[in-house]
Structure formats: C-alpha cells, structure tokens
C-alpha cells in the first residue's frame, strides 16, 4: 500500500496511452494505434485517474475533452514521454524495440527461469510472476503481452496452446491426520488453483478446514513441508521434502489445464512466437502442445 512518505510511479505506458487517446480523440482509435483492446485502454485511464486524484476527461460532453486536471496531466505527460524517449535513444533504442512483457505462474517459476537460462530468447523481455488470475487480468488490461496460466480463467478468446497436468495431493513425509479430524488445507482463496481441490473435497463429502492462506507460493510449500497441512500440486512439481499423499480420505484429483495466452490485438511477429515456443517447453516431455493461429495471437 502506498504511503504518503513513499514515492508513487505512474507507468510510462499509461501516460503514452493517455496522450494517444487525446491525440486520436477516442479510446478505440488509440487502442488500434497501440494494439490494445478498448477495455485495456479504459482500465489504464481509470488507473491514471485514481493516481492523479480526479477525472482527466469531461465525459459529460461526449468524446474525450479534457478537464482542467486532464490538461495539466497532459502537459506533464508529454514532457515525461519526450524525456523517456530521449533517454532510450542514447543507447540506439527505437520505438518498436519495447521488450515483450511475459507472465508466468509461481508454480512454474523455477522451471521457466531454468529454461530461460539454458535456451535464452532473442527477444528483449521483461517478466512478471504471479497467480493466473492476476496474469490474465494483466493481459486484458494491456500490462502483459504473453502469459502462461495455470488453470486459466475462461475468456472468449482462445488460448495459443494448452496441455494438461496431473494434479496430486502433497504433504510432509511425517504428516499424520488424527482419526476423525478435518483435513487441514493450505491454499490461497483468491487463486484459481484452490478451486479444484476444494471442489473435490466438497464433492467427496470430506470435512476440511483451511489452516493457512498465503498469496506467496513458497510460504504455502513451506507450511506443508512443516506438517501444518496439505495442498495440491502438479505431480511434476512435487519435490523433497514434499511427498505425494495417497491417503484413503483424499479424493482423486482431475487433471488441470495449463495454457498460454497472448493479449488481444498482439501483432503477429517472430519475437512473440519465440516467447510462446519457450513457454511451451514447460509442457511435459511426453506432451507436444501445438501452437494455434488465432485472430488474437501470433
């Protein structure tokens, strides 16, 4: 949470979107120029208004006329963008050399970083590691270009490719559940990965209680390793000191989908395809996910 004594930073991409909206006279035209969907433009402008403390557009008059605050923000935004572009030009950067923004889920962070180190990628990249809901929202809002999603949220646009992973219960080697006690569950209520195990427990009629919640994947793993409770993981991600739990009281888990999704209107280019193929290497060796060609992907 931002505090008054801390600095807040407005992302350059939001300022660039704002200037484009003003110059083009509409959200849709700016979205076409920036290859962003209109909902993404809207989300960025809402965030800008929250950060500057008021409306920048006078929507009561139709179109995109600026409020007094908006005119002041525009003046500063243009100067900031000019300075930003001049700094980039010092190193020979061009306007089309913006790094691709890549998201990957916490559960595959270690594997993806190893792949990146061993295989590399010709495209300049920036990375964001988070839960799939946050990553998918980043795609929709235009803050990410490509993301690998565990149990991807349903959307109307298709995935670029997908595969399935076997999901298993995991516990510490010495974990023992006392007879008649509810199953102690470790998870994060806001994450999509918690839905399959909770649904399976409820369908099985098993008594359970949530003993620890954390947004941090490493904290959840540490809690299970300490014997506080159990959780689910893709079988390939089960590593010491965790073991697969085969106890009779645990319901069988259905496989989950892992998908790669690119943001709407992402231009087709070799850079994006290279990134998607790198993410596809996260799939099990016995699986060969095929890259689909859609209107919203490469």
VENTAFEN-V989970 format. One line per field, one symbol per residue. phi: phi as a letter, one per 20 degrees, with the letter a starting at -180 (. if undefined). psi: psi as a letter, one per 20 degrees, with the letter a starting at -180 (. if undefined). Layout:
phi = ???
psi = ???
This chain:
phi = .fdgededceggfffffgfffffenafffffffelcffgffffffffgfffenrfddeffdmmcfefffffffffffffffffgffffffenfdfddfffeddbfgfdgffffffffedmbfefcccbdaffffffffffenecdbbecelfffbffeffabbdcfdcfcbffdfcefgneffeddacgedffefgfffffffemefbbeebcbfegffffffffenfacbdbggfefcgeecfedffeeffeffdedcdcdfgmfffbfgffffffffffffgffdcfdfedcfdcf
psi = ppqhjqpqppphhghggggggghijqgghghghilqqhhggggghggghghikrpipnihjrblqqrgghhgggghghgghggghgghihjjqrhjjpqpopqqqhhjgggghggghhhaphqpqqqppaqhggghhhghijiqgqqpppmpqprhqrqhrrrqpppqqqrqhjpppqpiqqpoppaohiqhiigghghgghhikpprqoippphoghggghgghijharaqqphijoqpjqqppkqhipqqpqqqppqppqqpjpqprhghhggghghhiiqqhipnpppqorhja.
